[in-house]
Amino acid sequence: MAKSDVNTTKKSLVGGALNKAARNFTDHTDVPVRSIIEIEKGDEIVFYEWVLHPRCHGIVIQTNEAKQSIDVIRFTYSRGVVEEAIDFQQPLFKVKCHSFGSNIIDNNLIDPDTVIKRARSVRRKQTFDYSLANNNCKTFARWCKTGIMQKKSYGYEDGN
């Protein structure tokens, strides 16, 4: 992968004000997705939701190349953890790794079925307490991919 293909979250937000505000919350590296065939089950993706939530994180359940759609599970403010289909459209990014201080965690260390099982475990339990700063779509997706939480109060199952 060329260095120019790597896009840190800090650089991928639109606008200087949003960029500055987001710096305290960014801790992952993502790459642009140009085709739906680049996305696999269990991937963490970042897609445009709407103007007040320009970067939404979700876990891929499956893709439908013919319909150009992606089934995702994600954490929302108003509906909690949901499974839904989204249209494949750019900009869309695949998260490659997360950083925790000086530690870098590869996003492909846990098999896709375990990632999806984790995500669905929260949906079944309906335990969620959305917080824009501490417990949001990004922290949910990161926990699904790495098993690492920022706080123990999330209501997610720990580890596998």
SERO-928197 format. One line per 10 residues: for each residue x, y, z of C-alpha. Coordinates in nm, 3 decimals, m for minus. Each point is the difference from the previous one (the first is absolute). Example, Ala and Ser with C-alpha at 12.3 -4.5 7.8 and 13.67 -1.06 7.14 Angstrom:
2
1.230:m0.450:0.780; 0.137:0.344:m0.066
END
This chain:
160
0.000:0.000:0.000; 0.138:0.336:m0.098; 0.052:0.254:0.272; m0.241:0.234:m0.178; m0.276:m0.265:0.034; 0.017:0.011:0.378; m0.238:0.253:0.143; m0.005:0.068:0.370; m0.330:0.104:0.145; 0.147:0.336:0.092
0.065:0.077:m0.366; m0.320:m0.147:m0.141; m0.251:0.228:0.173; m0.125:0.292:m0.204; 0.081:0.345:0.129; 0.262:0.140:0.232; m0.234:0.053:0.295; m0.125:m0.359:m0.008; 0.356:m0.119:m0.046; 0.121:0.184:0.309
m0.297:m0.113:0.208; 0.051:m0.362:m0.102; 0.368:m0.022:0.087; m0.068:m0.103:0.358; m0.226:m0.283:m0.114; 0.206:m0.152:m0.283; 0.207:m0.309:0.054; m0.023:m0.213:m0.311; 0.133:m0.024:m0.353; m0.234:m0.057:m0.290
0.035:m0.044:m0.374; m0.242:0.105:m0.276; m0.214:m0.275:m0.152; m0.041:0.040:m0.374; m0.206:m0.313:m0.073; m0.246:m0.212:0.198; 0.216:m0.308:m0.069; 0.266:0.146:0.233; m0.236:m0.040:0.298; m0.021:m0.328:0.192
m0.219:m0.146:0.272; 0.112:0.124:0.342; 0.170:0.315:m0.132; m0.038:0.328:0.185; m0.106:0.265:m0.246; m0.053:0.374:0.027; m0.268:0.160:m0.214; m0.181:0.330:m0.035; m0.321:0.008:0.204; m0.120:0.362:m0.010
0.133:0.352:0.050; 0.003:m0.012:0.382; 0.150:m0.350:0.001; 0.238:m0.005:m0.296; 0.195:m0.312:0.103; m0.203:m0.301:0.112; 0.178:m0.324:0.096; m0.159:m0.339:m0.058; 0.084:m0.370:m0.022; m0.059:m0.175:m0.333
m0.225:m0.306:0.014; m0.001:m0.060:m0.375; 0.012:0.178:m0.334; m0.230:m0.028:m0.299; 0.201:0.083:m0.309; m0.300:m0.018:m0.234; m0.200:0.252:0.206; 0.310:0.200:0.101; m0.110:m0.018:0.364; 0.166:m0.090:0.328
m0.172:m0.159:0.300; 0.146:0.157:0.314; m0.054:m0.004:0.372; 0.058:0.332:0.169; m0.069:0.200:0.313; m0.238:0.295:m0.041; m0.110:0.271:0.237; m0.372:m0.036:m0.061; m0.039:m0.374:m0.067; 0.286:m0.164:0.187
0.177:m0.289:m0.172; m0.163:m0.076:m0.336; 0.054:m0.220:m0.304; m0.080:0.166:m0.329; 0.096:0.022:m0.365; 0.181:0.308:m0.126; 0.078:0.094:m0.359; 0.362:m0.027:m0.107; 0.105:0.355:m0.075; 0.315:0.201:0.041
0.148:0.130:0.214; 0.030:m0.331:0.183; 0.303:m0.117:0.199; 0.125:m0.326:0.148; 0.166:0.027:0.341; 0.336:m0.180:m0.002; 0.121:0.044:0.358; m0.067:0.173:0.331; 0.254:0.168:0.225; m0.013:0.000:0.377
0.274:0.228:0.123; 0.315:m0.145:m0.155; m0.164:m0.337:m0.077; m0.129:m0.070:m0.352; m0.267:m0.270:m0.033; m0.053:m0.154:m0.346; m0.371:m0.015:m0.083; 0.028:m0.351:m0.148; 0.115:m0.189:0.309; m0.346:m0.133:0.087
m0.189:m0.219:m0.245; m0.303:0.157:m0.172; m0.256:m0.235:0.157; 0.115:0.097:0.351; m0.018:0.369:m0.091; m0.359:m0.039:m0.121; m0.091:m0.217:0.300; 0.122:0.275:0.233; m0.201:0.264:m0.184; m0.315:m0.210:0.006
0.044:m0.084:0.370; m0.063:0.365:0.086; m0.301:0.015:m0.230; m0.156:m0.305:0.164; 0.059:0.134:0.350; m0.122:0.348:m0.099; 0.252:0.148:0.242; 0.124:0.330:m0.125; 0.052:0.347:0.136; 0.105:0.222:m0.289
0.236:0.286:0.079; 0.145:0.217:m0.276; 0.333:0.032:0.183; 0.047:m0.340:0.166; m0.231:m0.268:m0.137; m0.086:0.047:m0.367; 0.010:m0.180:m0.334; 0.380:0.015:m0.011; 0.055:m0.140:0.349; m0.256:m0.273:m0.072
0.169:m0.100:m0.328; 0.345:0.013:0.161; m0.118:m0.230:0.280; m0.147:m0.244:m0.254; 0.331:m0.010:m0.191; 0.250:0.000:0.288; m0.184:m0.093:0.320; 0.135:0.317:0.159; m0.233:0.248:0.170; 0.067:0.347:0.132
m0.234:m0.043:0.295; m0.155:m0.299:0.173; m0.344:0.164:0.014; m0.082:m0.074:m0.365; m0.207:m0.309:0.067; 0.198:m0.194:m0.262; 0.129:m0.348:0.069; 0.373:0.011:0.074; 0.241:m0.178:m0.235; m0.124:m0.288:m0.215
END
